[in-house]
């Protein structure tokens, strides 16, 4: 009886806590790539819930069918041969489930790693998003401006965020617009997204990176192209340029508020190379090393033969 009361207390306590939680924004997508990810997560949850339902139904059936009986203590059940059909069934079904989820995941990953569907003929807005302890810097090379701890986006236009870090590895994430992707210090990574409607969305670092991790949030505000152009023009005309000294101050400060600048740090602190280019450079370095080792081996072989 005490165990049942304890279990009920835990269940009702969990329900009370969950009832006070904010809604999961990942299930309220405001862009095509976020919608693709949300649909995939929901499909995975439904699949797993169905599997659990089948397992629990079978468990209840087995507990009922093979429960303890009033048979005598020396009773021996008849010997039964195993069923090859059942063995094949419970082997094939998990393979089918895993294959199904794998195909869905690969297709989803391929979709969100490209420009959002429906925006193929539109030129993307490129924004460099760099992290430092414990803040985000957003550079707009097309507009020649930069912001700290907030980013404005035009709706109905594809966005390409070029991610990198001035400190430890972080993870850029705006749940209602896209999935997360890591920002590293020695290479650029790219995340594609688009906003379908005007709104304000929470963005954050989703990778634990130190004591200031919890405060490393920013606001992503989507607006019409007209409002975005007006905002960019106002920043360009009215804000001070970002100097190298000021940028160093921002990097050194642990926590800062929002700020805007009429130039970007890319002018004096260029971004690292793209991830694909970085991998090519590594392959070339490995190839040169292998070629060098092969040349050394040939020279040693020739010296040996000459002696």
C-alpha positions in Angstrom: 0.0 0.0 0.0 2.8 2.4 0.9 4.5 1.7 -2.4 1.3 2.5 -4.3 0.9 5.8 -2.4 4.6 6.7 -3.1 4.1 6.0 -6.8 0.9 8.1 -7.0 2.7 10.9 -5.2 5.6 10.8 -7.7 3.2 10.8 -10.7 1.0 13.6 -9.5 4.1 15.6 -8.5 5.5 15.2 -11.9 2.2 16.3 -13.5 2.1 19.4 -11.3 5.6 20.4 -12.2 5.0 19.8 -16.0 1.8 21.8 -15.9 3.8 24.8 -14.8 6.3 24.5 -17.6 6.4 26.8 -20.6 5.3 25.1 -23.9 8.0 23.5 -25.8 8.8 26.0 -28.5 10.3 23.4 -30.7 6.8 22.1 -31.4 5.7 25.6 -32.5 7.9 26.1 -35.6 7.9 29.4 -37.5 10.1 28.4 -40.4 10.3 25.6 -42.9 13.4 23.9 -41.5 12.1 24.1 -38.0 8.8 22.6 -39.2 10.8 19.7 -40.8 12.6 19.0 -37.5 9.4 19.3 -35.5 7.6 16.8 -37.7 10.5 14.4 -37.5 10.5 14.5 -33.7 6.7 14.0 -33.5 6.9 11.1 -35.9 9.7 9.5 -33.7 7.7 10.0 -30.6 4.6 8.4 -32.1 6.7 5.5 -33.3 8.2 5.0 -29.9 4.9 5.4 -28.2 3.4 2.6 -30.4 6.3 0.3 -29.6 5.8 0.9 -25.9 2.1 0.3 -26.2 2.7 -3.1 -27.9 5.3 -4.1 -25.3 3.0 -3.2 -22.4 0.1 -5.1 -24.0 2.2 -8.1 -24.5 3.6 -7.8 -20.9 0.0 -7.7 -19.5 -0.9 -10.7 -21.6 2.1 -12.7 -20.5 1.6 -11.9 -16.8 -2.1 -12.9 -17.0 -1.6 -16.1 -19.1 1.4 -17.4 -17.3 0.5 -16.3 -13.7 1.0 -18.6 -10.8 -1.6 -21.4 -10.7 -2.9 -23.9 -8.2 -1.1 -26.8 -9.8 0.7 -29.3 -7.5 4.3 -28.6 -6.5 5.6 -31.6 -8.6 3.8 -30.5 -11.8 6.1 -30.3 -14.9 4.8 -28.4 -17.9 4.9 -30.2 -21.2 8.0 -29.6 -23.4 7.3 -27.3 -26.4 9.6 -26.7 -29.4 10.6 -23.2 -30.2 8.9 -21.3 -33.0 11.1 -20.3 -35.9 8.4 -17.9 -37.1 8.4 -16.0 -33.7 12.2 -15.8 -33.7 12.3 -14.4 -37.2 9.4 -12.0 -36.3 11.0 -10.4 -33.2 14.3 -10.1 -35.1 13.0 -8.6 -38.3 10.6 -6.1 -36.6 13.4 -4.1 -34.7 15.4 -4.0 -37.9 12.5 -2.5 -39.8 11.9 0.1 -37.1 15.6 1.1 -37.0 15.8 1.2 -40.8 12.6 3.4 -40.9 13.8 5.9 -38.4 17.3 6.0 -40.0 15.8 6.8 -43.4 13.6 9.5 -41.9 16.6 11.0 -40.0 18.8 11.0 -43.1 16.2 12.7 -45.2 15.5 15.3 -42.5 19.2 16.0 -42.1 19.7 16.4 -45.8 16.7 18.8 -46.0 17.7 21.1 -43.1 21.3 21.2 -44.3 20.3 23.0 -47.5 18.5 26.2 -48.3 14.9 26.0 -47.0 12.4 24.6 -49.5 10.5 27.3 -51.4 13.4 29.7 -51.2 15.5 28.3 -53.9 15.3 31.3 -56.2 16.0 33.9 -53.5 19.4 35.2 -52.5 20.2 34.4 -48.9 21.1 37.0 -46.3 24.5 36.0 -44.8 25.1 36.8 -41.1 28.2 35.9 -39.2 27.3 34.7 -35.7 30.3 34.5 -33.4 30.3 33.6 -29.7 32.5 34.7 -26.9 32.2 34.4 -23.1 29.2 34.9 -22.6 27.7 36.8 -25.5 26.8 36.6 -29.2 28.1 38.9 -32.0 26.2 39.2 -35.2 27.9 40.7 -38.3 26.0 41.7 -41.4 28.6 42.1 -44.2 26.0 43.1 -46.8 24.7 45.9 -44.6 28.1 46.7 -43.0 26.7 46.6 -39.4 27.0 44.5 -36.3 24.9 43.8 -33.2 25.6 42.1 -29.9 23.1 39.8 -28.1 20.3 40.4 -30.6 19.7 39.7 -34.3 17.1 41.0 -36.7 15.9 38.9 -39.7 13.7 39.7 -42.7 10.8 37.3 -43.3 10.4 35.4 -46.5 14.1 35.4 -47.2 16.6 32.5 -46.6 19.2 33.2 -44.0 22.7 31.7 -43.8 24.3 31.9 -40.4 28.1 31.5 -40.5 29.1 30.2 -37.1 32.4 30.4 -35.2 33.6 31.1 -31.7 36.2 33.3 -30.0 36.2 30.9 -27.0 35.1 27.4 -26.2 32.8 25.4 -28.5 29.2 26.7 -28.3 26.0 25.7 -30.0 23.8 28.2 -31.9 20.1 27.4 -31.5 16.8 29.2 -32.3 14.3 26.4 -31.6 11.4 27.9 -33.6 13.5 28.6 -36.7 16.1 25.8 -37.0 18.0 23.1 -35.2 21.3 23.6 -33.4 24.8 23.6 -34.8 28.2 24.0 -33.1 30.4 27.1 -33.4 34.1 26.4 -33.2 37.2 28.6 -33.1 39.1 27.3 -36.1 36.5 26.8 -38.8 33.1 28.1 -40.0 29.9 26.0 -39.9 26.7 27.0 -41.6 23.1 26.8 -40.5 20.2 27.5 -42.9 16.9 28.9 -41.8 14.0 31.2 -42.8 11.2 32.9 -40.8 7.7 32.7 -42.3 6.1 35.3 -40.0 6.9 38.4 -38.0 7.8 37.6 -34.4 10.3 37.4 -31.6 12.1 34.2 -30.9 14.5 33.1 -28.1 17.9 31.9 -29.2 20.6 30.5 -27.0 23.8 28.5 -26.6 22.7 24.9 -26.1 26.1 23.5 -25.4 27.4 23.8 -21.8 30.5 26.0 -22.1 31.2 27.3 -18.6 29.8 29.3 -15.7 28.1 31.9 -17.9 26.3 29.4 -20.1 22.8 29.9 -18.6 22.8 33.7 -19.5 24.1 33.2 -23.0 20.8 34.0 -24.7 19.8 36.4 -27.5 16.6 37.6 -29.2 16.0 36.8 -32.8 13.3 39.2 -34.2 11.8 38.6 -37.6 10.3 41.6 -39.5 9.2 42.6 -43.0 12.0 43.3 -45.5 11.0 47.0 -45.5 11.3 47.2 -41.7 14.6 45.3 -41.8 16.0 47.7 -44.4 14.9 50.7 -42.4 16.5 49.3 -39.2 19.8 48.5 -41.0 19.9 52.0 -42.4 19.2 53.6 -39.0 22.0 51.5 -37.4 24.4 52.4 -40.3 23.6 56.1 -40.0 23.3 56.6 -36.2 25.6 54.1 -34.4 29.3 54.4 -33.8 31.7 52.2 -35.8 33.1 49.1 -34.1 36.8 49.7 -33.5 39.4 47.0 -32.8 39.8 48.4 -29.3 36.1 48.3 -28.6 35.8 44.8 -29.9 38.6 43.6 -27.6 36.7 45.2 -24.7 33.6 43.2 -25.7 35.5 40.0 -25.9 37.1 40.6 -22.5 33.8 41.5 -20.8 31.9 38.5 -19.4 28.4 39.9 -19.6 27.2 42.8 -21.7 23.8 44.2 -22.8 22.6 44.8 -26.3 24.5 47.1 -28.6 24.7 48.0 -32.3 27.6 49.3 -34.5 27.9 50.8 -37.9 30.8 48.5 -39.0 31.8 44.9 -38.3 34.7 43.3 -36.7 35.3 41.3 -39.9 37.2 44.2 -41.2 40.1 43.7 -38.7 39.3 40.2 -37.3 38.3 38.0 -40.3 36.3 34.9 -39.8 38.0 31.5 -40.1 37.7 29.3 -43.2 34.7 27.3 -44.1 34.4 23.8 -42.6 34.6 22.2 -46.1 37.7 24.2 -46.9 39.2 23.3 -43.5 38.7 19.6 -44.3 40.3 20.0 -47.7 43.3 21.7 -46.1 43.7 18.8 -43.7 43.4 16.3 -46.5 46.1 18.1 -48.4 48.4 18.2 -45.3 47.9 14.5 -44.8 48.7 13.9 -48.5 51.8 16.0 -48.3 53.0 14.2 -45.2 52.4 10.8 -46.9 54.2 12.0 -50.0 57.1 13.2 -47.9 57.3 9.9 -46.0 57.2 8.0 -49.3 60.0 10.2 -50.7 62.1 9.7 -47.6 61.6 5.9 -47.9 62.7 6.0 -51.6 65.8 8.0 -50.7 66.8 5.6 -48.0 66.1 2.7 -50.3 68.4 4.2 -53.0 71.1 4.9 -50.5 70.9 1.2 -49.3 71.2 -0.1 -52.9 74.1 2.3 -53.7 76.0 0.9 -50.7 
